[in-house]
Amino acid sequence: MTSALPIDMVSDVVCPWCFIGKRRLEKAIALRPDIPVEVRFRPYFLNPWVPREGISRNEYLTIKFGSPEHYCAIAQRVAQAAAAEGLTYELDEIKRQPNTLDCHRLILWAGDTAARMKQRLMELYFAEGADLTDRDVLVTAAATCGLDAPRVRERLGSEEDVERITREADSAKEAGINGVPCFIFAGRFAVQGAQAPEHLAQAIARAANERAERQPAD
């Protein structure tokens, strides 16, 4: 029996195109039900300079885009793209820009429910404007996804997996990934950006075909 085709999604929870890209990947997978896949979420720091405690959204937008008004002008297209995928991007609701290290730790700890955990964190941020630097918000999100709340709170208060997440995120950049989302199919080739589901489905098929060709005949 052929094992599931691994797809590594390198992304960050505060990246709007990653929010969109995750949904498009799900649609791509649905287009190829004949190919079993395993999606693995890999960490990436879109804004590694943001401190652990986060900063105000206005300060962040001023530093990165010149002003909140300038960002709003260019973000409407992203919000429209999100809406076309059935997602909500409430530009005016986000008041705080988080460091996402703890979010990536939660996704790692979620194990088999990593996709659900990642989705919940993205929805909290983009749709609800939640503060992802607030430990209570993170613990509640984890509990919603089936994790033990007291244990998660304890782990978040420690340095557990901080080095691992940081190392993986740094490795992605060292490997030449300078924009996300980036989808790596079967460890063989990458597709960068929130591509259309049809394009991603073609990549899934190509990776599956190449893997089949490499495998020796029985």
Number of C-alpha atoms within 10 A of each C-alpha: 3 9 9 13 19 18 21 18 25 23 27 26 28 22 20 22 21 22 25 26 27 21 20 21 24 14 17 21 21 13 16 15 9 9 16 14 18 12 19 18 20 19 27 31 25 18 16 14 9 15 13 13 13 18 16 12 17 16 16 20 17 14 11 12 14 12 14 16 13 12 15 16 9 11 15 13 11 16 20 14 17 20 13 11 14 10 17 19 25 13 18 12 14 19 17 20 25 26 22 25 23 22 24 28 20 24 23 20 17 18 13 11 15 19 16 18 26 25 17 19 24 25 19 19 26 25 18 17 19 21 18 25 20 12 15 13 14 24 21 16 21 26 14 14 18 13 19 13 17 11 11 20 16 11 16 19 11 10 9 12 18 14 11 12 20 17 13 16 23 16 14 19 13 10 8 8 17 13 16 22 25 23 28 21 23 19 12 10 11 16 16 16 15 22 19 15 20 16 14 23 22 14 19 25 17 14 21 21 11 12 14 12 10 9 8 6 6 3
